[in-house]
Amino acid sequence: MPGHKGRPVLPELNHPFAIDYTEIDGTGNLYEGDEPILSAERAAARYYGAADCLFVTGGSTQALMTAIAAAVPAGGTLIADRNCHRCAAHAMALLDLTPEFVVPRPLDESGLPGLLDVREVERAFARAPHAAALLVTSPNYYGVLQDIPALAEICRAHGALLVVDAAHGAHLKAVGLPSPIEQGAHLAAVSTHKTLPALGQSALLLSSGRVPFADLLDTARLFGTSSPSYLLLASIDLARAWLEGEGEAAYAACARRTQALRREIEETTVFSALLPERAPLDPCRLTVGCRGTNVTGSELSGRLHTQFGIDAEMAERDHAVFICTGADTERDYARLMGALRDGQFVGQRRDFPPLRPFPVPQRACSVRRAWFAPHTELPLKQAAGRVCARPLTPYPPGVPLLLPGERIGQVHIEFLCAQWYTDTAPICVMEEQL
């Protein structure tokens, strides 16, 4: 990201000073729901099949925190995909929410997060019958799409709202896939800068209409600046118009090329690719597997950057992830394939033990109490038995492995050291030993 890849996809943004306004006559006020912003929001709502759409300039972070606050009353309970972004933990701390987590099934021995089991979601509602909402991430960082219609049906049965973190899915309509709202979700946070050519920090909050638009406007003020960038707002509208025009063909081509890349990687390199036979996938997300090769995902990413001028979106021990968009060219794809076929990756293979699923920690106190309590930093190796005070979050993908209020076990420390950190890495814990 960003989806424009540094290219002038939207020429109207080439002269930013001409459209960098604030609230004056004729420009409207974002949080008042007036013109001309409202017409732009309605155009985006029509495109995504939503009843309402709110533009935001604080990224999907602001959109998702607004959605959570609008869906769950302060002090309430939120059932959440354990693969949710760290900003959900921020909302939990501010609103004093109690999380009830559902862990996605791993797709393979690398621990790559896959689909939520609907039976586990039902069990979560049985444990937390008064939960006001279910939060899921779809697509996730690896491109896996959740079964939104099935999850929406469960939410309807329990009188709960379905909130979708669709930050990485702004382009899916252009490749023929329905938006989360069209699939039954009530609220969806969508980043227009991650996969579309809008400017950084621009995003949408889509709504089915179950939550009144006036409530979304009012709630969004809590998490956003009172001086939202009109340059960002304009870029959202321009990106939507582009997507409905020439962008649709660009994304259709991107999806076809990504599908071909997956097959080429499987057939002509030592690497593997995450294929749609294993899980429903974003057609434009490329997840490259490194197990059984002579490099880790992180090492592959480093070599691509230094030797070939190619940046992966994220990398870890077993994978490197690439975001393909309508701004990429055939030359870009050819450079990537040429790099992956390079002879330096053919050689003695390194075997890593399978990553067992990260054990879900026990909750020792509320997220809010842990966040606002006195805290200190310790080396990770000394943290066993202590209570986490800040989300421990490899970034990207920005998914916390430990959340505030959770007790850190030795098994968690061993997992973290095997995958992400050294045993001397600092971790923030509560001073009070609960």
C-alpha positions in Angstrom: 0.0 0.0 0.0 -1.0 2.7 -0.9 -3.1 1.4 -3.7 -1.8 4.1 -6.1 1.7 2.8 -5.8 3.1 6.3 -6.0 1.7 6.8 -9.5 -0.7 9.7 -10.5 -3.7 7.5 -11.0 -6.0 10.4 -10.1 -4.6 13.5 -12.0 -6.9 15.8 -10.0 -4.7 15.3 -7.0 -1.5 16.5 -8.9 -2.2 20.0 -7.7 -3.3 19.5 -4.1 -3.3 23.1 -2.9 -6.2 23.9 -5.2 -8.5 21.5 -3.2 -6.9 21.7 0.3 -9.8 23.6 2.0 -11.5 23.5 5.3 -15.0 24.4 6.4 -16.0 27.4 4.4 -19.0 28.4 2.3 -19.4 25.8 -0.4 -17.2 23.0 1.0 -19.5 21.7 3.7 -18.8 20.2 7.2 -18.0 16.5 7.4 -19.7 15.9 10.7 -22.8 17.9 10.0 -23.9 15.7 7.1 -24.3 18.5 4.7 -23.5 19.2 1.0 -21.4 18.7 -1.0 -19.8 16.0 1.1 -23.2 14.3 1.6 -23.7 13.8 -2.2 -20.2 12.2 -2.4 -21.0 9.9 0.5 -24.3 8.9 -1.1 -22.5 8.1 -4.4 -20.1 5.8 -2.5 -23.1 4.2 -0.6 -24.8 3.4 -3.9 -21.6 1.9 -5.3 -21.1 -0.4 -2.3 -24.8 -1.3 -1.9 -25.1 0.5 1.5 -27.9 2.6 3.0 -25.4 5.1 4.3 -21.7 6.0 4.0 -19.5 8.2 6.1 -16.2 9.5 4.8 -13.4 9.5 7.4 -9.9 10.9 7.3 -8.4 8.9 10.2 -8.1 5.7 8.2 -10.0 2.5 9.0 -8.8 3.0 12.5 -11.3 5.9 12.9 -13.9 4.1 10.9 -13.7 0.9 12.9 -13.6 2.6 16.3 -16.6 4.6 15.3 -18.4 1.4 14.2 -17.6 -0.4 17.5 -18.7 2.6 19.6 -21.9 2.9 17.6 -22.7 -0.8 17.9 -21.8 -1.6 21.5 -22.8 0.5 24.5 -20.2 1.6 27.0 -19.5 -1.2 29.4 -20.9 -3.8 27.0 -19.6 -7.0 25.5 -18.1 -7.5 22.0 -17.6 -10.9 20.4 -14.5 -10.5 18.3 -12.4 -12.4 15.7 -9.1 -12.9 17.5 -7.5 -11.7 14.3 -8.9 -8.2 14.8 -6.8 -5.0 14.4 -5.2 -3.4 17.5 -7.5 -0.4 17.2 -10.3 -2.7 18.5 -8.3 -2.9 21.7 -8.1 0.8 21.8 -11.9 1.0 21.5 -12.3 -1.6 24.3 -10.1 0.5 26.6 -11.9 3.7 25.9 -15.4 2.2 26.1 -14.7 -0.4 28.9 -15.8 -3.2 26.7 -15.5 -6.9 27.6 -14.2 -9.0 24.7 -15.2 -12.5 24.0 -12.9 -13.9 21.4 -13.3 -16.5 18.6 -10.1 -17.8 17.1 -10.0 -18.5 13.3 -9.0 -22.0 12.2 -5.4 -22.1 11.0 -5.2 -23.0 7.3 -2.0 -25.0 7.7 1.0 -25.8 10.0 2.3 -22.3 9.6 -0.6 -21.0 11.6 -2.0 -18.8 8.8 -5.4 -17.6 10.1 -8.3 -18.9 8.1 -12.1 -19.0 8.5 -14.1 -18.6 11.6 -16.0 -21.8 12.6 -19.7 -20.8 12.8 -20.1 -23.3 15.6 -17.4 -21.5 17.6 -19.2 -18.2 17.0 -22.4 -19.8 18.3 -20.6 -21.0 21.4 -19.2 -17.5 21.9 -22.8 -16.1 21.9 -23.7 -18.9 24.4 -20.9 -17.7 26.7 -21.9 -14.0 26.2 -25.6 -13.9 25.4 -25.8 -10.2 26.0 -23.1 -9.4 23.4 -24.2 -6.4 21.3 -22.1 -7.1 18.3 -19.7 -9.5 16.5 -16.6 -8.0 15.0 -14.8 -9.9 12.1 -12.0 -9.2 9.8 -12.6 -9.9 6.1 -10.5 -10.0 4.1 -7.6 -10.5 6.5 -4.0 -9.6 5.8 -3.4 -12.8 3.9 -6.5 -12.3 1.7 -8.9 -14.8 3.4 -12.6 -13.9 3.1 -15.0 -14.8 5.9 -18.5 -16.3 5.3 -20.3 -13.0 6.0 -23.8 -14.2 5.1 -23.5 -17.1 7.6 -22.1 -14.8 10.3 -24.9 -12.3 9.6 -27.5 -15.0 10.1 -26.1 -15.9 13.5 -26.1 -12.2 14.5 -29.7 -11.8 13.5 -30.6 -14.8 15.6 -29.0 -13.3 18.6 -30.2 -9.7 18.0 -26.6 -8.5 17.6 -24.9 -6.3 15.0 -22.3 -7.6 12.6 -19.3 -5.2 12.2 -16.8 -6.0 9.5 -13.2 -4.7 9.4 -13.0 -4.7 5.6 -10.0 -2.3 5.6 -8.3 -4.3 2.8 -11.5 -4.8 0.7 -12.3 -1.5 -0.9 -11.6 -2.9 -4.4 -13.7 -6.1 -4.1 -16.8 -4.7 -5.8 -14.6 -4.0 -8.9 -13.8 -7.7 -9.2 -17.4 -8.8 -8.9 -17.6 -9.5 -5.2 -20.4 -8.1 -3.0 -19.6 -5.6 -0.2 -20.0 -6.8 3.4 -23.2 -4.7 3.7 -24.7 -6.5 0.7 -23.9 -9.8 2.4 -25.7 -8.8 5.6 -23.3 -6.9 7.7 -24.6 -3.8 9.6 -21.4 -1.7 9.6 -18.1 -2.1 7.6 -14.9 -0.1 7.8 -13.1 0.2 4.5 -9.8 1.8 3.7 -9.7 3.6 0.4 -6.0 4.2 0.6 -4.9 0.5 1.1 -6.1 -0.9 -2.3 -7.6 2.1 -4.1 -5.7 5.2 -5.3 -7.0 7.5 -2.6 -4.6 9.3 -0.3 -3.3 7.9 2.9 -5.6 8.0 6.0 -8.7 8.1 3.8 -11.5 5.6 4.5 -15.2 4.8 4.5 -17.7 3.6 7.1 -20.5 1.8 5.3 -23.8 1.2 7.0 -26.9 -0.9 6.4 -29.0 1.8 8.0 -29.6 -0.1 11.2 -27.5 2.5 13.0 -28.9 6.0 12.2 -26.5 8.1 10.1 -26.8 10.9 12.6 -25.4 8.6 15.3 -22.5 7.7 13.1 -21.7 11.4 12.5 -21.9 12.1 16.2 -19.8 9.1 17.2 -17.1 9.7 14.5 -16.3 13.1 16.2 -14.9 11.2 19.2 -12.2 9.5 17.2 -11.4 12.1 14.5 -9.9 15.6 14.2 -12.2 18.6 14.1 -10.2 19.7 11.0 -10.6 16.8 8.6 -8.5 17.1 5.4 -10.6 18.1 2.4 -7.8 16.8 0.2 -8.4 13.3 1.7 -12.2 13.7 1.3 -11.8 14.7 -2.3 -9.5 11.7 -2.9 -12.1 9.3 -1.6 -14.7 10.6 -4.1 -12.2 10.6 -6.9 -11.2 7.0 -6.2 -14.8 5.9 -6.1 -15.5 7.6 -9.5 -12.3 6.0 -10.9 -13.4 2.6 -9.7 -16.7 3.0 -11.4 -15.0 4.0 -14.6 -11.6 2.9 -15.9 -10.6 1.4 -12.6 -13.0 -1.5 -13.0 -11.1 -2.8 -16.0 -7.8 -2.1 -14.3 -8.9 -4.2 -11.3 -10.3 -7.0 -13.5 -6.9 -7.2 -15.1 -5.2 -7.2 -11.7 -7.3 -10.1 -10.5 -6.5 -12.1 -13.7 -2.8 -11.4 -13.3 -2.8 -12.3 -9.6 -4.4 -15.6 -10.4 -1.8 -16.3 -13.0 1.0 -15.2 -10.6 -0.2 -17.8 -8.0 0.0 -20.6 -10.6 3.4 -19.4 -11.9 4.8 -19.3 -8.4 3.6 -22.9 -7.8 4.9 -24.2 -11.1 8.1 -22.3 -11.8 9.6 -21.3 -8.4 10.7 -23.0 -5.1 8.0 -21.0 -3.4 4.3 -21.7 -2.9 1.2 -19.5 -3.1 -2.0 -19.4 -1.1 -4.6 -20.7 -3.6 -8.4 -20.2 -3.5 -8.8 -24.0 -3.2 -7.7 -23.7 0.4 -10.0 -20.7 1.4 -12.1 -18.0 -0.2 -9.6 -15.3 -1.2 -9.3 -11.7 -2.2 -8.6 -12.1 -6.0 -5.9 -9.4 -5.8 -3.9 -10.5 -2.7 -0.8 -12.6 -3.2 0.5 -14.6 -0.3 3.8 -16.4 -1.0 4.8 -19.3 1.2 8.5 -19.9 2.1 8.3 -23.2 4.0 10.7 -25.7 2.6 12.9 -23.1 0.9 16.3 -21.6 1.9 14.8 -18.3 3.2 12.2 -17.2 5.6 9.5 -14.8 4.5 11.4 -12.0 6.3 14.6 -12.8 4.6 12.9 -13.0 1.2 11.3 -9.6 1.8 14.7 -8.1 2.7 16.4 -9.5 -0.4 13.6 -8.3 -2.7 14.0 -4.8 -1.2 17.8 -4.6 -1.3 18.5 -6.5 -4.5 15.5 -6.0 -6.7 13.8 -2.8 -5.5 10.6 -4.6 -4.6 8.8 -4.1 -1.3 6.5 -6.7 0.2 3.6 -5.4 2.2 4.5 -7.7 5.1 6.6 -10.7 5.9 7.0 -13.2 8.7 8.8 -16.5 9.1 6.7 -18.5 6.7 5.1 -16.0 4.4 5.5 -12.8 2.4 2.4 -10.9 1.4 2.0 -8.6 -1.7 -0.9 -6.2 -2.4 -1.7 -6.1 -6.1 -3.8 -3.2 -7.3 -5.1 -1.6 -10.5 -2.1 0.7 -10.5 0.4 -2.2 -11.0 1.8 -2.8 -14.4 2.8 -5.9 -16.4 6.4 -4.8 -15.8 5.8 -4.9 -12.0 4.5 -8.4 -12.1 7.4 -9.5 -14.4 10.0 -8.0 -12.1 8.5 -9.9 -9.1 8.4 -13.2 -11.0 12.0 -12.7 -12.2 13.1 -12.1 -8.6 11.3 -15.2 -7.2 12.9 -17.3 -9.9 16.4 -16.0 -9.1 19.0 -18.8 -8.6 19.9 -17.6 -5.1 16.6 -19.2 -3.8 17.5 -22.6 -5.2 19.6 -24.6 -2.8 19.7 -26.3 0.5 16.3 -26.1 2.2 15.8 -25.1 5.8 13.1 -26.9 7.8 11.3 -25.1 10.6 9.1 -26.8 13.1 5.3 -26.2 12.6 3.9 -23.2 14.5 1.4 -24.4 17.0 -1.6 -22.1 17.4 -1.0 -19.2 19.8 -2.7 -20.2 23.0 -5.5 -17.8 23.9 -4.4 -16.1 27.1 -6.5 -15.9 30.2 -8.1 -12.6 31.1 -7.0 -11.2 34.5 -8.8 -7.9 34.4 -10.6 -5.6 32.0 -8.9 -4.0 29.0 -9.6 -0.6 30.4 -8.2 -1.3 33.9 -5.0 -2.7 32.4 -4.6 0.2 30.0 -5.0 3.0 32.5 -3.2 1.3 35.5 0.4 2.1 36.4 2.6 0.1 34.1 6.3 -0.8 33.5 8.4 -2.5 30.9 10.2 -5.8 31.4 12.2 -8.0 29.1 9.9 -10.6 27.5 11.8 -13.4 29.3 10.9 -12.0 32.7 7.2 -11.4 32.0 5.7 -14.8 32.7 2.8 -14.5 35.1 2.5 -10.7 34.6 -0.5 -8.9 33.1 -0.2 -7.3 29.7 -0.8 -3.5 29.8 -0.5 -2.6 26.1 -1.3 -4.6 23.0 1.7 -6.6 21.9 1.4 -6.2 18.1 3.7 -7.2 15.3 3.2 -4.5 12.6 2.1 -5.3 10.0 -0.3 -7.0 10.3 -1.3 -5.0 13.4 -3.0 -7.9 15.0 -2.3 -8.1 18.8 -1.0 -11.4 20.1 -1.5 -10.2 23.7 -4.1 -7.6 24.8 -4.3 -5.5 27.9 -5.6 -7.4 30.8 -4.4 -10.8 29.6 -2.0 -12.9 31.7 1.3 -13.7 30.0 2.3 -17.3 30.2 5.6 -19.0 29.5 4.0 -20.7 26.5 3.2 -17.3 25.1 6.8 -16.1 25.6 8.2 -19.2 23.8 5.8 -18.7 20.8 6.7 -15.0 20.6 10.4 -15.7 20.6 10.0 -18.4 17.9 8.2 -16.2 15.5 8.5 -12.5 16.2 10.8 -11.3 19.1 13.9 -11.9 21.1 13.6 -12.8 24.7 15.0 -9.4 25.7 12.4 -7.5 23.7 10.5 -5.1 26.0 6.9 -5.8 26.9 4.6 -3.4 28.9 3.0 -5.0 31.9 0.9 -3.7 34.8 2.9 -2.8 37.9 0.3 -4.4 40.1 0.7 -8.2 40.1 -2.8 -9.6 39.9 
